[in-house]
Amino acid sequence: MNTIKSDSLHTLLKGVATLPSLPSIALRIIQEIKKDKSSLNDLAEIISYDPALTAKILRIANSSFYALPYKVDSIERAVHILGLEALKNIALSFAIVKGFKRNPVDEFDHELFWKRSITSAVSAEMIAAKLKMKREDTFVTPLLMDIGVLVTYLVRPDDYLRVINKKRASSMSTSEAEASVYGFDHQDVGSEILKKWGLPESIYMPIAYHHNKKDCPADLKNMVDILMLADIMSSVYHGNKSSRKFSELKQLLQEKLDITDIEVSEFVDQIAGKTVEILTSFELDPGDMKPYSQILQDANEELGKLNFSYEQLVMELKQAKEMAEKLAVEAWEAKEKLREVAIKDGLTNLYNHKHFQDIMDKELPRVERYAHVLSLIMIDIDYFKKINDTYGHPQGDVVLRAIADIFEQTVRKPDTTARYGGEEFAIILPETDIKGAVVLAERLRQIVEKLELKLGDKTVKITISLGVTTYDPGRGRKTKAEIIDAADKALYSSKKTGRNKLSIVM
């Protein structure tokens, strides 16, 4: 992983602390998984603390998914029949889905996310069985292979909605759209977060390559193949390009399994039936999910009712697709422009005062909850009134834009640079101590000091004064007003003691 990608991913993972905690039972199962030798009694005891989890495991053990010839009526019996490792992974699957399943009123479809994940898990299990490559973690690995999507959305929801809109408005894949916004994709996030949670390497390593087989190590290729096939199978049932995905899947399955067209169709239909049963076990509504052959039959019946010729139908579909794509692009662009107008200063294109206040309100509870630090830099352009009086306000605007450009090019993306008001600016630095804040402040001062601007027929040198403070809740709680006041006092000290310098007030 390159340095820029690694730094961007590290910055995002700092926000993982803001995610809802995994249920305690999931954490205990993970600890059990990490043991070299798991105890049947220990696992049974962990699961027994959650009667609902016990019931779900017994339900799935008795489902047609395993097609056992006799009833499984206890966790101990389930272990003997399914195997200890398989049972741990089934239990973990239920626990993680429970921890992250939610229905907020937002633009991310959590229900669809888990339907796709479970369809992938069922598909992988059945494909692996046909290939005689089934392992204990064949279900849980595909179930979690897109967990990076969910984590990224929960940490930075606004940015992930940009990813969704980019994908809708272009021919980009999800990974390509993510990389264009973040510099990394959900494979990277998923693998890192599962590693961070303590899951085995056999689970998190294949996830790092499930859309990138060409770069994966040789010992992972078989599992990555299964994950890719499972992902395509899920797209057949839950994507918007199911016909193309089915053709792709059919070709791949025929190559891998050496089966006929009819056998492929029967196999894809079987996966739908078993997925519906498993979705119910996870308390997810399968909706109108039905075998692919039934979907095709229904579609053909509907087409038969139309009075269009084949050529007319193709033309209508082409025009509708072009119009939908155009509207999607226009809607996305309009939404982005409205969002920018609401939070950006029109002159400098930096964040405005209101957004600065909103970010402070958002960051302070996180800093206090997780015992992090936050630094704040307040900046003022020296003798700016004199510039306006001498050269006029339009030239003053030139100075403001030039200073803003320097800030935008120098300050890291995770930090927030705002026009605080007039010639005053503010920079919020989460996860940055006083040393880091002073280094950035001094770098900005030096860059501006070297700036020479042509104002009218004169070349003018510009300087700035800066005030720096750091908030560490471990050394005593402060309000937002107190933090801003400390930075403001530091700025005042710089201006009173010579300007073109920085001062610190803690």
Secondary structure, 3 states (H helix, E strand, C coil): CCHHHHHHHHHHHHHHHHCCCCCHHHHHHHHHHHCCCCCHHHHHHHHHCCHHHHHHHHHHHCCCCCCCCCCCCCHHHHHHHHCHHHHHHHHHHHHHHHHHCCCCCCCCCHHHHHHHHHHHHHHHHHHHHHCCCCCCCCCHHHHCCCHHHHHHHHHCHHHHHHHHHHHHCCCCCHHHHHHHHHCCCHHHHHHHHHHHHCCCHHHHHHHCCCCCHHHCCHHHHHHHHHHHHHHHHHHHHHCCCHHHHHHHHHHHHHHHHCCCHHHHHHHHHHHHHHHHHHHHHCCCCCCCCCCHHHHHHHHHHHHHHCCCCHHHHHHHHHHHHHHHHHHHHHHHHHHHHHHHHHHECCCCCCECHHHHHHHHHHHHHHHHHHCCCEEEEEEEECCHHHHHHHHCHHHHHHHHHHHHHHHHHHCCCCCEEEEEECCEEEEEEECCCHHHHHHHHHHHHHHHHCCEEEECCEEEECCEEEEEEEECHHHCCCCHHHHHHHHHHHHHHHHHCCCCCEEECC
